[in-house]
Amino acid sequence: QEENLGKKLTAVKQAISEKRNPSTILLYLAKNIPQELWIKEISIDDVKMIIKGEALDYASIGTFVNNLRTSIFIKDANIMNTSSIVHE
């Protein structure tokens, strides 16, 4: 029983060490998003995070990307696509 319990404990420790909780990244995003920018969609997989949203101006997008680049949680941040839409 002791050996079996040791194996289970090892498996639990490994599962915990591999668990990735996005809460720290999401908290960082919430604290570092410019007031003129709104996040509409976030998707996260093992190695990539995609953020889609809207902004009042390009300066706030640049500020947000720079904030992401200075994060210890994010390796690199780039703008993949932009478009201009006028909402009434």
C-alpha positions in Angstrom: 0.0 0.0 0.0 2.9 2.4 0.8 4.4 1.8 -2.6 1.1 2.3 -4.3 0.4 5.5 -2.4 3.9 6.8 -3.3 3.2 6.2 -7.0 -0.1 8.1 -6.7 1.6 11.0 -4.9 4.3 11.2 -7.6 1.5 11.3 -10.3 -0.3 14.0 -8.5 2.8 16.1 -8.0 3.6 15.7 -11.8 0.0 16.7 -12.7 0.2 19.8 -10.5 3.6 20.9 -11.9 2.3 20.6 -15.5 -0.9 22.4 -14.8 -1.0 25.8 -16.4 -3.4 28.3 -14.9 -4.1 31.3 -17.0 -5.3 33.4 -14.1 -2.0 35.3 -13.7 -1.9 36.2 -17.4 -5.5 37.3 -17.4 -4.9 39.4 -14.3 -1.9 41.0 -16.0 -4.0 41.8 -19.1 -6.8 43.4 -16.9 -4.3 45.6 -15.1 -2.4 46.7 -18.2 -5.1 47.3 -20.8 -5.5 50.9 -21.9 -8.9 52.5 -21.2 -9.5 53.1 -25.0 -9.1 49.3 -25.8 -11.6 46.5 -25.4 -10.9 42.8 -25.5 -13.6 40.9 -27.4 -12.0 37.4 -27.6 -9.1 35.6 -26.0 -7.9 32.1 -26.9 -5.0 30.3 -25.3 -3.3 27.0 -26.2 0.0 25.5 -25.1 2.3 28.0 -26.8 0.1 30.8 -28.2 -2.4 33.4 -27.0 -4.6 35.3 -29.5 -6.3 38.5 -28.4 -9.0 40.1 -30.5 -10.5 43.4 -29.7 -11.4 47.0 -30.6 -9.7 50.3 -29.8 -10.5 54.0 -30.3 -7.0 54.6 -31.8 -3.8 53.0 -32.9 -1.8 54.5 -30.0 -3.7 52.5 -27.5 -3.0 49.3 -29.5 0.7 50.1 -29.5 0.6 50.8 -25.7 -1.1 47.5 -25.1 1.4 45.5 -27.2 4.3 47.2 -25.4 2.7 46.3 -22.1 2.5 42.7 -23.2 6.1 42.7 -24.3 7.3 43.8 -20.9 5.4 41.0 -19.1 7.3 38.2 -17.6 4.4 35.9 -18.6 4.6 36.6 -22.4 7.6 35.7 -24.5 6.8 38.0 -27.4 3.8 40.1 -28.6 3.1 41.1 -32.2 0.2 42.8 -34.1 -1.0 40.2 -36.6 -3.8 42.2 -38.3 -5.6 45.5 -38.0 -8.6 47.0 -39.8 -10.6 50.2 -39.4 -14.3 50.1 -38.8 -16.6 53.0 -38.0 -19.4 52.2 -35.5 -22.4 54.4 -35.4 
